[in-house]
Amino acid sequence: MGVRGRATLAVIFIAVFLFSRWLYGGWGHHWDYCLKDSIKDDESVDLTASNASSQDSPPPLKVCPGQKFQMAYLLMHLQAAPVSTNDVLLKPYLASWDELIKFMDTLGPMVGIISQEIESKTSIIRELAKREEEKRKQHGQDSASHGIYVSVRSMIVSEMEQGLVNFGQFTESGCRTLLRLHRALLWVQLFLHNLADEKKETMARSPSELCREAYRLTLAQHHSWWVKKAAELAFVAIPDRQFFYKMMCVRTQAEAAGLLNRAVKAIQNVYNRTQVALKEHDMLALP
């Protein structure tokens, strides 16, 4: 293998290693930096107003033959997640991530590394819920509707009461894990919002550029310089717009915008409810 080949392998190895720490925040407290024009942790966001015209007559949902990712399933889970006036059910929330992971897996092997890390986070919460359910059964409590890991708020309150959330050091709690997923969800939401934008100047930009911009305004705030560079490397290989049209079984930007804006609006509802719950308990900066 020549020098160039060894250098390429080295870059790939470094990128894989850095992505393995993507959502863990392992370096986050070693680098303190500010990012101008970014979305701050304590802000709720509204990404639907600028594209409201595309939502006036939303197209009917349908399963897209031959595609791994299904927008119809993503919307179904997202719309099932909000409950009461201010809470989010964890089961459909995690099911929404299952679909978003499929979405990311289609964008290439480097982005697939990101989706693997996100999947590991959903697995942590599911495993915690499984253990808690087994414990309830052992005590003769067979109703899962009142368990700890039913909703975002029930998880936050119960884990705090049990002392499972540590504000000074890393713990593998459901709350900390949720915060990492929450940050990633804002990145995905902004990327989909950018893809839906029908303005001429936005259409002139590639999905790769739009994804990098979404990342810079969201997740990059929590990552070191090295992780940010690895992310940019991954986003270079994101396919063109036609790929996304095929994924959603649409032919035009207008049709794509109709579907994407529905997803953005549904994600926003889930995101803002989660944001409020985390902020109320000062969990937006959990280590």
C-alpha positions as CSV (number, residue, x, y, z in Angstrom):
1,M,0.0,0.0,0.0
2,G,1.4,3.4,-1.0
3,V,1.8,6.5,1.2
4,R,-1.5,8.0,-0.1
5,G,-3.4,4.8,0.7
6,R,-2.0,4.7,4.2
7,A,-2.9,8.4,4.7
8,T,-6.5,7.7,3.5
9,L,-6.9,4.8,6.0
10,A,-5.5,7.0,8.8
11,V,-8.0,9.7,8.1
12,I,-10.9,7.2,8.0
13,F,-9.6,5.6,11.3
14,I,-9.5,9.0,13.0
15,A,-12.9,9.9,11.7
16,V,-14.4,6.6,13.0
17,F,-12.8,7.1,16.4
18,L,-14.0,10.7,16.7
19,F,-17.5,9.7,15.7
20,S,-17.5,7.0,18.3
21,R,-17.4,9.9,20.8
22,W,-19.9,12.0,18.8
23,L,-22.8,11.9,21.2
24,Y,-21.0,11.0,24.4
25,G,-19.7,14.5,25.1
26,G,-16.4,13.0,26.2
27,W,-14.4,16.1,25.2
28,G,-17.1,18.7,25.7
29,H,-15.9,20.0,29.1
30,H,-12.3,20.3,27.9
31,W,-13.0,22.8,25.1
32,D,-15.0,25.9,25.9
33,Y,-15.9,27.9,22.8
34,C,-18.7,30.2,21.5
35,L,-20.4,29.9,18.1
36,K,-22.0,33.0,16.6
37,D,-25.4,32.7,14.9
38,S,-26.0,29.4,16.6
39,I,-29.1,27.9,18.3
40,K,-28.6,28.1,22.0
41,D,-29.5,25.2,24.4
42,D,-32.1,27.2,26.2
43,E,-34.0,28.3,23.1
44,S,-37.1,26.7,21.7
45,V,-37.2,27.0,17.9
46,D,-39.8,27.6,15.2
47,L,-38.7,26.4,11.8
48,T,-42.1,26.2,10.1
49,A,-43.1,29.7,9.5
50,S,-40.9,30.4,6.5
51,N,-42.3,27.4,4.6
52,A,-45.9,27.6,5.7
53,S,-47.2,27.8,2.1
54,S,-46.0,24.3,1.4
55,Q,-48.1,23.0,4.3
56,D,-51.5,24.3,3.1
57,S,-52.4,21.2,1.2
58,P,-50.2,18.4,2.5
59,P,-49.9,15.4,0.2
60,P,-51.4,12.1,1.3
61,L,-49.0,9.8,3.2
62,K,-48.0,6.6,1.4
63,V,-45.4,3.9,1.8
64,C,-42.6,4.3,-0.6
65,P,-41.9,0.9,-2.3
66,G,-38.3,-0.3,-2.1
67,Q,-37.1,2.3,0.3
68,K,-35.7,1.5,3.8
69,F,-36.7,4.9,5.2
70,Q,-40.4,5.7,5.2
71,M,-41.6,9.2,5.8
72,A,-45.1,7.9,6.6
73,Y,-43.8,5.8,9.5
74,L,-41.7,8.7,10.8
75,L,-44.7,11.0,10.9
76,M,-46.9,8.3,12.5
77,H,-44.5,7.9,15.4
78,L,-43.8,11.6,15.8
79,Q,-47.5,12.4,15.9
80,A,-48.1,9.7,18.5
81,A,-45.3,11.0,20.8
82,P,-46.9,14.2,22.3
83,V,-49.3,13.5,25.2
84,S,-51.4,15.7,27.4
85,T,-50.2,19.4,27.1
86,N,-46.5,19.2,27.8
87,D,-45.2,15.7,27.8
88,V,-43.7,13.2,25.3
89,L,-44.2,9.4,25.3
90,L,-40.8,7.6,25.1
91,K,-41.9,4.6,23.1
92,P,-43.0,6.5,20.0
93,Y,-40.2,9.0,20.5
94,L,-37.6,6.2,20.2
95,A,-39.6,4.7,17.3
96,S,-39.2,8.0,15.5
97,W,-35.5,7.7,16.0
98,D,-35.6,4.2,14.5
99,E,-36.9,5.8,11.3
100,L,-34.4,8.7,11.4
101,I,-31.6,6.2,11.8
102,K,-32.7,4.5,8.6
103,F,-32.7,7.9,7.0
104,M,-29.2,8.6,8.0
105,D,-28.0,5.1,7.1
106,T,-29.0,5.9,3.4
107,L,-26.7,8.9,3.3
108,G,-23.4,6.9,3.2
109,P,-21.1,4.9,5.5
110,M,-19.6,7.9,7.2
111,V,-23.0,9.3,8.2
112,G,-23.9,5.8,9.1
113,I,-21.3,6.0,11.9
114,I,-23.3,8.8,13.4
115,S,-26.5,6.8,13.2
116,Q,-24.8,3.9,15.0
117,E,-24.0,6.2,17.9
118,I,-27.6,7.5,18.0
119,E,-28.9,3.9,18.0
120,S,-26.7,3.1,20.9
121,K,-28.4,6.0,22.8
122,T,-31.9,4.7,22.0
123,S,-30.7,1.2,23.2
124,I,-29.6,2.6,26.5
125,I,-33.1,4.1,27.3
126,R,-34.8,0.9,26.1
127,E,-32.6,-1.3,28.3
128,L,-33.3,0.9,31.3
129,A,-37.1,0.6,30.5
130,K,-36.7,-3.1,30.2
131,R,-35.0,-3.5,33.5
132,E,-37.5,-1.3,35.2
133,E,-40.4,-3.3,33.8
134,E,-38.9,-6.5,34.9
135,K,-38.4,-5.1,38.4
136,R,-42.1,-4.0,38.5
137,K,-43.2,-7.5,37.5
138,Q,-41.2,-9.0,40.3
139,H,-43.0,-6.8,42.7
140,G,-46.4,-7.7,41.2
141,Q,-46.8,-4.4,39.4
142,D,-47.8,-5.5,36.0
143,S,-49.1,-2.2,34.6
144,A,-46.4,-0.5,32.5
145,S,-48.5,2.6,32.1
146,H,-47.2,4.0,35.4
147,G,-43.5,3.0,34.9
148,I,-40.5,5.3,35.1
149,Y,-39.7,5.2,31.4
150,V,-43.2,5.9,30.0
151,S,-42.6,9.5,29.2
152,V,-40.0,12.2,29.2
153,R,-41.4,13.8,32.4
154,S,-41.9,10.6,34.3
155,M,-38.3,9.6,33.5
156,I,-36.9,13.0,34.6
157,V,-38.9,13.0,37.9
158,S,-38.2,9.4,38.8
159,E,-34.5,9.4,38.0
160,M,-34.0,12.6,40.0
161,E,-35.9,11.1,43.0
162,Q,-33.7,8.0,42.8
163,G,-30.5,10.0,42.6
164,L,-29.6,8.6,39.2
165,V,-28.9,12.1,37.7
166,N,-25.5,13.6,38.6
167,F,-24.9,17.2,37.6
168,G,-21.2,17.0,38.3
169,Q,-20.0,14.0,36.5
170,F,-20.9,11.5,33.8
171,T,-23.6,8.9,34.6
172,E,-25.4,6.7,32.1
173,S,-28.8,7.9,33.1
174,G,-31.9,8.1,30.9
175,C,-31.9,11.8,31.3
176,R,-28.4,12.3,30.1
177,T,-28.9,10.0,27.2
178,L,-32.1,11.8,26.2
179,L,-30.3,15.1,26.2
180,R,-27.8,13.8,23.6
181,L,-30.7,12.5,21.5
182,H,-32.5,15.9,22.0
183,R,-29.5,17.8,20.6
184,A,-29.2,15.5,17.6
185,L,-32.9,15.9,16.9
186,L,-32.5,19.6,16.5
187,W,-29.7,19.0,14.0
188,V,-32.0,16.6,12.0
189,Q,-34.9,19.1,12.1
190,L,-32.8,22.0,10.8
191,F,-31.4,19.8,8.0
192,L,-34.9,18.7,6.9
193,H,-36.0,22.3,7.1
194,N,-33.1,23.4,4.9
195,L,-33.9,20.6,2.4
196,A,-37.6,21.8,2.3
197,D,-36.7,25.4,1.6
198,E,-37.8,26.4,-1.9
199,K,-36.0,29.7,-2.1
200,K,-33.7,30.0,-5.1
201,E,-30.6,30.7,-3.1
202,T,-31.2,27.6,-0.9
203,M,-32.0,25.4,-3.9
204,A,-28.6,26.4,-5.4
205,R,-26.8,24.8,-2.4
206,S,-26.2,21.1,-2.2
207,P,-27.7,18.9,0.6
208,S,-24.1,18.4,1.8
209,E,-23.8,22.1,2.4
210,L,-27.2,22.4,4.0
211,C,-26.4,19.5,6.4
212,R,-23.1,21.1,7.4
213,E,-24.8,24.4,8.1
214,A,-27.5,22.6,10.2
215,Y,-24.7,20.9,12.1
216,R,-22.7,24.1,12.7
217,L,-25.8,25.8,14.2
218,T,-26.7,22.9,16.5
219,L,-24.5,19.9,17.4
220,A,-21.2,21.7,16.7
221,Q,-21.8,23.8,19.9
222,H,-21.1,20.6,21.9
223,H,-18.2,19.2,20.0
224,S,-14.5,19.7,20.0
225,W,-12.6,21.1,17.0
226,W,-11.6,17.5,16.0
227,V,-15.1,16.1,16.2
228,K,-16.4,19.0,14.1
229,K,-13.7,18.4,11.4
230,A,-14.7,14.7,11.4
231,A,-18.3,15.7,10.9
232,E,-17.5,17.9,8.0
233,L,-15.7,14.9,6.4
234,A,-18.7,12.8,6.8
235,F,-21.1,15.3,5.3
236,V,-19.0,15.7,2.1
237,A,-20.4,12.4,0.7
238,I,-24.1,13.2,1.2
239,P,-26.0,12.6,-2.0
240,D,-27.7,15.2,-4.3
241,R,-31.3,16.3,-4.2
242,Q,-32.5,13.7,-6.6
243,F,-31.5,11.0,-4.2
244,F,-33.8,12.5,-1.5
245,Y,-36.6,12.8,-4.0
246,K,-36.3,9.1,-4.8
247,M,-36.2,8.3,-1.1
248,M,-39.6,10.0,-0.5
249,C,-41.1,8.9,-3.8
250,V,-41.5,12.5,-5.1
251,R,-40.5,14.2,-8.3
252,T,-40.3,17.9,-7.6
253,Q,-39.0,20.2,-4.9
254,A,-42.6,21.3,-4.2
255,E,-43.6,17.7,-3.5
256,A,-40.6,17.1,-1.3
257,A,-41.2,20.4,0.6
258,G,-44.7,19.3,1.4
259,L,-43.5,16.1,3.1
260,L,-40.4,17.6,4.7
261,N,-42.3,20.5,6.2
262,R,-44.8,18.1,7.8
263,A,-41.9,16.2,9.4
264,V,-40.3,19.5,10.5
265,K,-43.5,20.6,12.2
266,A,-44.0,17.2,13.9
267,I,-40.4,17.2,15.1
268,Q,-40.7,20.7,16.4
269,N,-43.7,19.8,18.6
270,V,-41.7,16.9,20.1
271,Y,-38.5,18.9,20.4
272,N,-40.1,21.9,22.1
273,R,-42.0,19.8,24.7
274,T,-38.8,17.9,25.5
275,Q,-36.9,21.2,25.7
276,V,-39.3,22.7,28.2
277,A,-39.1,19.6,30.4
278,L,-35.3,19.5,30.4
279,K,-35.0,23.2,31.0
280,E,-37.4,23.1,33.9
281,H,-35.1,20.7,35.7
282,D,-31.9,22.4,34.7
283,M,-30.8,19.4,32.5
284,L,-29.7,21.2,29.4
285,A,-26.0,21.1,30.4
286,L,-25.8,17.6,31.9
287,P,-22.2,16.3,31.6
